[in-house]
Amino acid sequence: MTDTSARDFDVVVIGAGPAGGAAARAAAAAGARVCLLERAELPRYKTCGGGLVGISRDHISAAGLDLAQLARVEVDALTITLDGRYRVTRRRRDGSPILAMVMRPELDAALVDAARAAGAEVRTSTVVTAVRDDGPDGAVVEIRGGPDLRASAVVGADGTSSRAASYVGVRCDQVDVGLEAELKAPAEIAARWERRMLLDWGPVPGSYGWIFPKGDVLTVGVIGARDDGPAMRAYYERFVTQLGLAGLPRLHDSGHLTRVRADGSPVRRGRVLVAGDAAGLLDPWTREGISFALRSGRLAGAAAAAAAGGDLGALDAYPARVEAVFGTEMTAGRTLLKLYGRRPEVMHGLMSALPGGFSLFTRIIDGRSTVARQLGRPGVTRIVAALSR
Ligand SMILES: Cc1cc2nc3c(=O)[nH]c(=O)nc-3n(C[C@H](O)[C@H](O)[C@H](O)COP(=O)(O)OP(=O)(O)OC[C@H]3O[C@@H](n4cnc5c(N)ncnc54)[C@H](O)[C@@H]3O)c2cc1C
């Protein structure tokens, strides 16, 4: 007979990003005794554009958070360029947002507050060094300086350098580097970017750059294959300079990796589940990851709470649920990245010149359509395959 009284918590969640916040809230709301561990003090900085797509906005509102308060700006216009040229601006006719822009420290702290309000205990400045399944006795989380914590189930939401992912054996076949600065913008520059963002289809295959406005701060960054590191660094510096922003004070200037899981990569080992970046769950083309983190975190938290209540089948079911929610979407993102990597000018043409191209893009960002659905349209598969050659 298993001695459950030896467990410190029902569920331990590692990492207080969007995946961890969502997991801890879901598990606590289901009645589990939850502990959320974070190595940093909160609020903590995270290199991220902070652009929220429709699915992220819906999730945040469903968690009871006030999106209007969290969002610094809602953007309804998009300027697109192809390696700095062929500039085109499109605006949504109904004024509804393309993206809502948040500061990640503020979003993540609000999600942690929601988890705390649901009953989770939060421990910051707590570095997890290892995690392992311990059979019927539960799972063990080792903490620097100790003592270990024991729980019925563990959710690893500890980002791209995840300890839990190493234990689970997550495999990733796409590693990108994002380089990004937060620039303090004087009033006239901030006014130029009011409610307007920019996307640049980059010169390094599969790369792109962005300006995400947040009032008197502009988040400017690029993302592309890590293997193209020196070319990405050169693209980043040129991008900022060409936009006339090189002289602005840099409040933050940092880089961060993103990793996309390989098809069939595990997301569970025994009582240890992984979610968000730790699981390699993000869109391969846009590298949008907040909606993936929020959704997978919620699934993992619910499964972990169910396991703590005796339903171990919920842990068995987690990989299939992840596949059902993200599998098709990620396969479509890979297909699009392949096309985009070879023919960025096609993407530029689709969005700038094709009637309905911009509106289709915004429908996908809103979550009202998907890349998979569009790629599955009659004839499209053949055209995409031909263009990707
Ligand atoms: C440059 C760049 C721009 C991006 N822009 C966007 C965007 O605009 N929109 C979007 O949707 N996505 C964007 N993304 C992706 C997005 O940032 C991630 O997908 C998202 O942060 C994943 O959330 P997460 O909770 O899984 O991981 P994280 O947000 O990385 O959170 C992990 C947490 O775990 C903690 N942690 C790590 N190790 C340990 C440990 N050993 N012990 C305890 N705690 C630990 C970390 O401190 C951190 O708080 C961007 C990514 C990059 C690199």
The ligand as an SDF file (V2000), in Angstrom:
LIG
                    3D

 53 58  0  0  0  0  0  0  0  0999 V2000
   12.7440   36.4750  -28.6980 C   0  0  0  0  0  0  0  0  0  0  0  0
   11.4460   35.7380  -28.4400 C   0  0  0  0  0  0  0  0  0  0  0  0
   10.2340   36.3840  -28.6830 C   0  0  0  0  0  0  0  0  0  0  0  0
    9.0330   35.6980  -28.4590 C   0  0  0  0  0  0  0  0  0  0  0  0
    7.8670   36.3750  -28.6770 N   0  0  0  0  0  0  0  0  0  0  0  0
    6.6930   35.7480  -28.4520 C   0  0  0  0  0  0  0  0  0  0  0  0
    5.4600   36.4560  -28.6240 C   0  0  0  0  0  0  0  0  0  0  0  0
    5.4340   37.6380  -28.9520 O   0  0  0  0  0  0  0  0  0  0  0  0
    4.3050   35.7720  -28.4050 N   0  0  0  0  0  0  0  0  0  0  0  0
    4.3070   34.4530  -28.0380 C   0  0  0  0  0  0  0  0  0  0  0  0
    3.2240   33.8760  -27.8880 O   0  0  0  0  0  0  0  0  0  0  0  0
    5.4540   33.7860  -27.8180 N   0  0  0  0  0  0  0  0  0  0  0  0
    6.6410   34.3920  -28.0000 C   0  0  0  0  0  0  0  0  0  0  0  0
    7.8140   33.7210  -27.7470 N   0  0  0  0  0  0  0  0  0  0  0  0
    7.7710   32.3680  -27.1720 C   0  0  0  0  0  0  0  0  0  0  0  0
    7.4390   32.4500  -25.6730 C   0  0  0  0  0  0  0  0  0  0  0  0
    8.2900   33.3830  -25.0400 O   0  0  0  0  0  0  0  0  0  0  0  0
    7.5890   31.0930  -25.0060 C   0  0  0  0  0  0  0  0  0  0  0  0
    7.0350   30.0950  -25.8310 O   0  0  0  0  0  0  0  0  0  0  0  0
    6.9110   31.0720  -23.6300 C   0  0  0  0  0  0  0  0  0  0  0  0
    7.5890   31.9180  -22.7320 O   0  0  0  0  0  0  0  0  0  0  0  0
    6.8610   29.6580  -23.0590 C   0  0  0  0  0  0  0  0  0  0  0  0
    6.3620   29.7100  -21.7400 O   0  0  0  0  0  0  0  0  0  0  0  0
    6.7950   28.6120  -20.6540 P   0  0  0  0  0  0  0  0  0  0  0  0
    5.9760   28.8810  -19.4530 O   0  0  0  0  0  0  0  0  0  0  0  0
    6.7810   27.2740  -21.2620 O   0  0  0  0  0  0  0  0  0  0  0  0
    8.3450   28.9040  -20.3760 O   0  0  0  0  0  0  0  0  0  0  0  0
    9.0430   30.2040  -19.7400 P   0  0  0  0  0  0  0  0  0  0  0  0
    8.2360   31.4010  -20.0120 O   0  0  0  0  0  0  0  0  0  0  0  0
   10.4530   30.1800  -20.2150 O   0  0  0  0  0  0  0  0  0  0  0  0
    9.0060   29.9450  -18.1820 O   0  0  0  0  0  0  0  0  0  0  0  0
    9.8330   28.9660  -17.5850 C   0  0  0  0  0  0  0  0  0  0  0  0
   10.0590   29.3430  -16.1310 C   0  0  0  0  0  0  0  0  0  0  0  0
   10.7510   28.2820  -15.4850 O   0  0  0  0  0  0  0  0  0  0  0  0
   11.7250   28.8300  -14.6210 C   0  0  0  0  0  0  0  0  0  0  0  0
   12.7610   27.8230  -14.4440 N   0  0  0  0  0  0  0  0  0  0  0  0
   13.6140   27.3570  -15.3930 C   0  0  0  0  0  0  0  0  0  0  0  0
   14.4410   26.4160  -14.8770 N   0  0  0  0  0  0  0  0  0  0  0  0
   14.0770   26.2800  -13.5700 C   0  0  0  0  0  0  0  0  0  0  0  0
   14.5690   25.4660  -12.5190 C   0  0  0  0  0  0  0  0  0  0  0  0
   15.5730   24.5970  -12.7100 N   0  0  0  0  0  0  0  0  0  0  0  0
   13.9870   25.5720  -11.3050 N   0  0  0  0  0  0  0  0  0  0  0  0
   12.9490   26.4290  -11.1030 C   0  0  0  0  0  0  0  0  0  0  0  0
   12.4640   27.2380  -12.0740 N   0  0  0  0  0  0  0  0  0  0  0  0
   13.0150   27.1660  -13.2920 C   0  0  0  0  0  0  0  0  0  0  0  0
   12.2180   30.0650  -15.3640 C   0  0  0  0  0  0  0  0  0  0  0  0
   12.8450   30.9940  -14.5050 O   0  0  0  0  0  0  0  0  0  0  0  0
   10.9160   30.5970  -15.9500 C   0  0  0  0  0  0  0  0  0  0  0  0
   10.2610   31.4960  -15.0990 O   0  0  0  0  0  0  0  0  0  0  0  0
    9.0400   34.3630  -27.9730 C   0  0  0  0  0  0  0  0  0  0  0  0
   10.2560   33.7300  -27.7240 C   0  0  0  0  0  0  0  0  0  0  0  0
   11.4510   34.4050  -27.9490 C   0  0  0  0  0  0  0  0  0  0  0  0
   12.7560   33.7210  -27.6460 C   0  0  0  0  0  0  0  0  0  0  0  0
  1  2  1  0
  2  3  1  0
  2 52  2  0
  3  4  2  0
  4  5  1  0
  4 50  1  0
  5  6  2  0
  6  7  1  0
  6 13  1  0
  7  8  2  0
  7  9  1  0
  9 10  1  0
 10 11  2  0
 10 12  1  0
 12 13  2  0
 13 14  1  0
 14 15  1  0
 14 50  1  0
 15 16  1  0
 16 17  1  0
 16 18  1  0
 18 19  1  0
 18 20  1  0
 20 21  1  0
 20 22  1  0
 22 23  1  0
 23 24  1  0
 24 25  2  0
 24 26  1  0
 24 27  1  0
 27 28  1  0
 28 29  2  0
 28 30  1  0
 28 31  1  0
 31 32  1  0
 32 33  1  0
 33 34  1  0
 33 48  1  0
 34 35  1  0
 35 36  1  0
 35 46  1  0
 36 37  1  0
 36 45  1  0
 37 38  2  0
 38 39  1  0
 39 40  1  0
 39 45  2  0
 40 41  1  0
 40 42  2  0
 42 43  1  0
 43 44  2  0
 44 45  1  0
 46 47  1  0
 46 48  1  0
 48 49  1  0
 50 51  2  0
 51 52  1  0
 52 53  1  0
M  END
$$$$
